[in-house]
């Protein structure tokens, strides 16, 4: 009897207010509906919107737009928008497409990095820097946006200083020299002049050095002898000049006396 009264009351209300929305109830809601906390099926909010207030017997679902760095990319019955992906450069990412109220930001992997973690939508959420090959290694397979660099050791007879490419050791014999120090995986061999070239150079340099030494001694001897001879000549001339000076002086005095004193 009570059920009949309630049904009659609902029918009377419907006919008296044809614009009133009556939420559906039950275990299943329609494809454009969501089940509220009270178990009623309410109309969903559209993209870029979320539920502010569930529907009631007298009102439909109340929706509000996403704000700030949030978005909603589908019809929903949620009360909060999704946060936009930050595309943090510290995680090897940069923003390829900016976030809007209806779509998330699209992140892309920075150059020199590769993705190590992705979202359900196959968008990269974290990336690491490519591995740098060590000296003595070479890059076997370069890194990509999704894979790391592959390195391998240099084979015997080659070296790599910077971990990029392996270079063959220098063939000292091919350039007219001989090997004086072995190479390794990180450095080249050390080449020097050939033994024959060194011997020829010694053969040429030794006589030349002896000749120059003899010439130097000869020049020094001649110069010393010349200086000695000049000194002897100077010493020999000094007494003669002094004697001549005194003789001339005596003659001049005698002449002076002869002129001033009359002869008897």
VMD Tcl script that draws the C-alpha trace (Angstrom):
set ca {
  {0.00 0.00 0.00}
  {2.92 2.35 0.79}
  {4.67 1.47 -2.47}
  {1.55 2.35 -4.42}
  {1.37 5.71 -2.66}
  {5.01 6.46 -3.47}
  {4.53 5.55 -7.11}
  {1.44 7.67 -7.34}
  {3.32 10.56 -5.76}
  {6.11 10.22 -8.34}
  {3.70 10.19 -11.22}
  {1.84 13.23 -9.89}
  {5.17 15.11 -9.49}
  {6.27 14.17 -13.00}
  {3.12 15.39 -14.63}
  {3.10 18.55 -12.58}
  {6.82 19.32 -13.40}
  {7.77 17.79 -16.78}
  {11.31 19.45 -16.74}
  {12.40 17.68 -13.55}
  {15.24 15.11 -13.99}
  {14.66 11.80 -12.30}
  {17.98 9.96 -11.76}
  {18.05 6.33 -12.68}
  {18.93 3.72 -10.10}
  {20.12 0.18 -10.28}
  {23.26 -1.90 -10.70}
  {24.05 -0.58 -14.20}
  {24.11 2.97 -15.55}
  {23.99 4.10 -19.16}
  {27.18 4.75 -21.24}
  {26.91 8.51 -20.62}
  {26.12 8.13 -16.91}
  {28.03 7.51 -13.71}
  {26.90 6.11 -10.37}
  {26.94 8.67 -7.56}
  {27.81 7.98 -3.94}
  {24.10 7.56 -3.24}
  {23.84 4.84 -5.89}
  {21.98 6.96 -8.45}
  {22.97 7.13 -12.13}
  {23.81 10.73 -13.06}
  {24.77 12.30 -16.39}
  {28.57 12.56 -16.86}
  {30.49 15.81 -17.23}
  {32.19 16.43 -20.58}
  {35.90 16.86 -21.49}
  {37.63 19.64 -19.57}
  {35.01 19.38 -16.78}
  {34.55 17.45 -13.54}
  {31.63 16.96 -11.15}
  {30.98 19.74 -8.70}
  {27.71 18.23 -7.40}
  {25.94 15.00 -8.15}
  {22.48 15.01 -9.64}
  {19.38 14.94 -7.46}
  {15.64 14.39 -7.98}
  {15.30 18.05 -8.86}
  {18.63 18.89 -10.59}
  {21.10 17.42 -13.05}
  {24.83 16.93 -12.47}
  {26.67 20.19 -11.74}
  {30.11 20.45 -13.46}
  {33.11 22.82 -13.19}
  {36.04 23.34 -15.61}
  {39.61 22.22 -14.94}
  {41.96 25.00 -13.86}
  {45.70 25.49 -13.46}
  {47.95 22.69 -14.65}
  {45.11 20.15 -14.78}
  {43.07 18.52 -17.54}
  {40.25 16.06 -18.23}
  {40.37 14.30 -21.59}
  {37.15 12.25 -21.40}
  {33.54 12.32 -20.21}
  {33.54 11.46 -16.54}
  {31.91 11.41 -13.14}
  {35.06 12.42 -11.25}
  {35.39 15.32 -8.87}
  {39.06 16.17 -9.65}
  {40.98 16.88 -12.86}
  {44.21 15.07 -13.76}
  {47.50 16.92 -13.14}
  {49.48 17.83 -16.27}
  {52.78 15.99 -16.82}
  {55.69 18.30 -15.88}
  {58.17 17.14 -18.58}
  {61.05 17.74 -16.17}
  {64.44 18.43 -17.89}
  {66.08 16.86 -14.84}
  {64.45 13.61 -15.95}
  {65.68 13.97 -19.53}
  {62.36 15.30 -20.88}
  {61.09 18.45 -22.57}
  {57.59 19.69 -23.49}
  {56.66 18.76 -27.06}
  {53.01 19.87 -26.67}
  {51.65 22.10 -23.90}
  {48.91 20.85 -21.58}
  {45.32 22.13 -22.07}
  {42.09 21.63 -20.11}
  {41.17 18.71 -22.40}
  {44.59 17.11 -23.08}
  {47.74 16.31 -21.17}
  {51.12 17.79 -22.07}
  {53.19 15.58 -24.38}
  {56.76 15.02 -23.24}
  {59.64 14.05 -25.50}
  {63.06 12.62 -24.72}
  {65.97 15.10 -24.83}
  {68.92 14.49 -27.13}
  {71.52 12.27 -25.49}
  {68.88 10.50 -23.34}
  {66.77 7.36 -23.65}
  {63.38 6.56 -22.10}
  {63.31 4.11 -19.18}
  {59.71 4.53 -17.95}
  {56.45 5.15 -19.85}
  {52.84 5.84 -18.91}
  {49.83 3.75 -19.84}
  {49.50 5.92 -22.93}
  {53.06 4.99 -23.97}
  {54.33 8.47 -23.15}
  {57.80 8.72 -21.62}
  {57.82 9.73 -17.96}
  {61.51 9.28 -17.13}
  {64.73 9.16 -19.18}
  {68.44 8.58 -18.51}
  {71.53 9.95 -20.23}
  {73.21 7.68 -22.76}
  {76.19 5.73 -21.44}
  {79.57 7.19 -22.42}
  {82.03 4.52 -23.54}
  {85.31 4.48 -21.60}
  {88.81 4.95 -23.07}
  {89.83 1.63 -24.59}
  {86.28 1.07 -25.87}
  {84.29 2.11 -28.92}
  {80.60 2.77 -29.63}
  {79.25 -0.47 -31.06}
  {75.62 0.70 -31.36}
  {74.70 4.39 -30.85}
  {71.96 5.18 -28.34}
  {68.45 6.16 -29.43}
  {65.41 7.71 -27.72}
  {64.43 4.26 -26.46}
  {67.74 2.37 -26.10}
  {71.08 3.00 -24.41}
  {74.49 3.09 -26.11}
  {76.27 -0.26 -26.55}
  {80.07 -0.29 -26.04}
  {82.75 -2.88 -26.80}
  {86.47 -3.25 -26.05}
  {89.06 -2.33 -28.69}
  {90.79 -5.36 -30.19}
  {94.52 -5.94 -29.77}
  {96.44 -3.68 -32.13}
  {94.06 -0.74 -31.78}
  {93.35 1.95 -29.20}
  {90.73 4.52 -28.21}
  {91.56 7.61 -26.17}
  {88.03 9.03 -25.91}
  {85.79 5.95 -26.08}
  {84.34 6.69 -29.51}
  {86.27 4.81 -32.20}
  {89.14 2.30 -32.14}
  {92.19 3.33 -34.21}
  {94.89 0.92 -35.39}
  {98.35 1.34 -33.88}
  {100.84 3.26 -36.04}
  {103.10 1.07 -38.19}
  {106.50 2.56 -37.30}
  {108.31 0.61 -40.01}
  {105.99 2.01 -42.68}
  {107.07 5.56 -41.84}
  {110.78 4.77 -41.67}
  {111.00 4.56 -37.89}
  {111.17 1.86 -35.26}
  {108.97 1.12 -32.24}
  {110.44 2.27 -28.94}
  {107.31 1.75 -26.78}
  {104.35 -0.64 -27.10}
  {100.79 0.59 -27.50}
  {97.74 -0.33 -25.40}
  {93.95 -0.12 -25.61}
  {94.10 3.55 -24.60}
  {97.20 4.89 -26.42}
  {99.21 4.49 -29.61}
  {102.69 2.99 -29.93}
  {105.64 5.38 -29.70}
  {107.90 5.49 -32.78}
  {111.47 6.78 -33.06}
  {114.12 7.34 -35.74}
  {115.66 4.18 -37.18}
  {119.00 2.88 -35.81}
  {120.70 3.35 -39.17}
  {119.61 6.98 -39.34}
  {120.89 7.59 -35.84}
  {124.23 5.93 -36.68}
  {124.63 8.03 -39.80}
  {123.84 11.14 -37.86}
  {126.49 10.25 -35.27}
  {129.03 9.59 -38.03}
  {128.37 13.04 -39.44}
  {128.15 14.91 -36.16}
  {131.26 13.52 -34.46}
  {133.82 14.60 -37.13}
  {132.09 17.93 -37.44}
  {132.31 18.46 -33.70}
  {136.01 17.52 -33.66}
  {136.76 19.88 -36.55}
  {134.94 22.74 -34.84}
  {136.81 22.10 -31.60}
  {140.20 22.07 -33.36}
  {139.31 25.24 -35.27}
  {138.28 26.94 -32.05}
  {141.60 25.99 -30.36}
  {143.57 27.21 -33.41}
  {141.78 30.56 -33.51}
  {142.27 30.94 -29.76}
  {146.01 30.14 -30.09}
  {146.50 32.58 -32.98}
  {144.62 35.33 -31.18}
  {146.61 34.77 -28.01}
  {149.93 34.83 -29.90}
  {149.00 38.04 -31.69}
  {148.09 39.76 -28.45}
  {151.41 38.63 -26.90}
  {153.43 39.97 -29.85}
  {151.63 43.32 -29.75}
  {152.34 43.64 -26.04}
  {156.05 42.92 -26.59}
  {156.28 45.55 -29.33}
  {154.68 48.14 -27.09}
  {157.09 47.38 -24.26}
  {160.09 47.60 -26.62}
  {159.03 51.04 -27.88}
  {158.47 52.65 -24.51}
  {162.24 52.98 -23.44}
  {163.26 54.41 -26.82}
  {160.65 57.11 -26.65}
  {161.57 58.02 -23.11}
  {165.32 58.23 -24.00}
  {164.59 60.35 -27.00}
  {162.50 62.61 -24.84}
  {165.26 63.15 -22.33}
  {167.91 63.74 -25.04}
  {165.79 66.35 -26.72}
  {165.14 67.98 -23.37}
  {168.90 68.21 -22.59}
  {169.65 69.66 -25.99}
  {166.98 72.28 -25.51}
  {168.40 73.23 -22.10}
  {171.95 73.58 -23.42}
  {170.74 75.77 -26.25}
  {168.83 77.92 -23.76}
  {171.94 78.40 -21.60}
  {174.05 79.21 -24.63}
  {171.69 81.94 -25.63}
  {171.26 83.57 -22.25}
  {174.84 83.33 -20.97}
  {177.45 85.26 -23.06}
  {180.58 83.49 -23.96}
  {183.85 84.74 -22.51}
}
mol new
graphics top color blue
foreach p $ca { graphics top sphere $p radius 0.5 }
foreach p [lrange $ca 0 end-1] q [lrange $ca 1 end] { graphics top cylinder $p $q radius 0.2 }
display resetview
